[in-house]
Amino acid sequence: MTSAANISANSGAEQLEVLLVLNLCEELGGVYMHGMVEKDVVRRSFGHTAKLLWEQCGWLVEPAREEDPGYYRDWQDMLMDMGHLQASAPQS
């Protein structure tokens, strides 16, 4: 399992690869929340994966959200809209 220590020890390129996946989830959340995609299709094809990534990457998302609570907001909102998160759910 990847940990914060492992990410810190990796090269800058490897860190960017990890962030690419998180940013992809945020971008998908943005188009989902703004009605630019068919929500049911995204929910069925990507909802579970987006939830698992949120749960597994919480340790990486949390520091960014401490700096700016708006980081990954669309991803979180998408998961809440899909019923995968509760409004008060912490990053985990």
C-alpha positions in Angstrom: 0.0 0.0 0.0 1.2 3.5 -0.8 1.8 5.8 2.1 2.7 9.4 2.6 6.3 8.4 3.3 6.5 6.4 0.1 5.1 9.4 -1.9 7.6 11.7 -0.3 10.5 9.4 -1.2 9.4 9.1 -4.8 10.6 11.3 -7.6 8.7 14.4 -8.7 7.4 12.5 -11.8 6.0 9.7 -9.6 4.3 12.3 -7.4 2.7 13.9 -10.4 1.4 10.6 -11.6 -0.4 10.1 -8.3 -1.8 13.6 -8.4 -2.9 13.1 -12.0 -5.4 10.4 -10.8 -6.7 12.7 -8.0 -7.1 15.6 -10.4 -8.9 13.4 -12.9 -11.5 12.6 -10.2 -11.9 16.3 -9.5 -12.3 17.1 -13.1 -14.9 14.4 -13.6 -16.6 15.7 -10.4 -16.8 19.1 -12.0 -18.4 18.1 -15.2 -20.7 15.8 -13.3 -21.8 18.5 -10.9 -22.3 21.1 -13.7 -24.5 18.7 -15.7 -22.1 18.3 -18.6 -22.3 14.5 -18.5 -25.1 12.0 -18.0 -25.0 11.5 -14.3 -26.5 8.1 -14.3 -23.8 6.9 -16.8 -21.0 8.3 -14.6 -22.6 6.9 -11.4 -22.8 3.4 -12.9 -19.5 3.3 -14.7 -17.2 5.3 -12.3 -19.0 5.9 -9.0 -17.6 2.9 -7.1 -14.1 3.6 -8.3 -14.3 7.3 -7.4 -15.5 6.2 -3.9 -12.6 3.8 -3.5 -10.1 6.3 -4.6 -11.5 8.9 -2.2 -11.2 6.4 0.7 -7.7 5.2 -0.2 -6.3 8.6 -1.0 -7.7 10.6 2.0 -4.3 10.8 3.6 -3.1 12.6 0.5 -6.2 14.8 0.0 -6.5 16.0 3.5 -3.2 18.1 3.6 -4.3 19.9 0.4 -7.7 20.5 1.9 -6.1 22.0 5.0 -4.4 24.6 2.8 -7.6 25.2 0.8 -10.9 23.6 1.7 -12.0 23.9 -1.9 -9.5 21.4 -3.2 -11.3 18.3 -4.5 -14.6 19.8 -3.6 -16.3 18.7 -6.9 -15.1 15.2 -6.4 -16.6 15.2 -2.9 -19.8 16.8 -4.0 -20.1 14.2 -6.8 -19.7 11.4 -4.3 -22.3 13.0 -2.0 -24.7 13.3 -4.9 -24.2 9.7 -5.8 -25.0 8.7 -2.2 -21.4 7.4 -1.5 -20.6 10.1 1.1 -22.6 11.8 3.8 -22.4 15.6 4.1 -20.4 15.4 7.3 -18.1 12.6 6.2 -14.4 13.3 7.0 -11.6 12.5 4.5 -10.4 9.0 5.3 
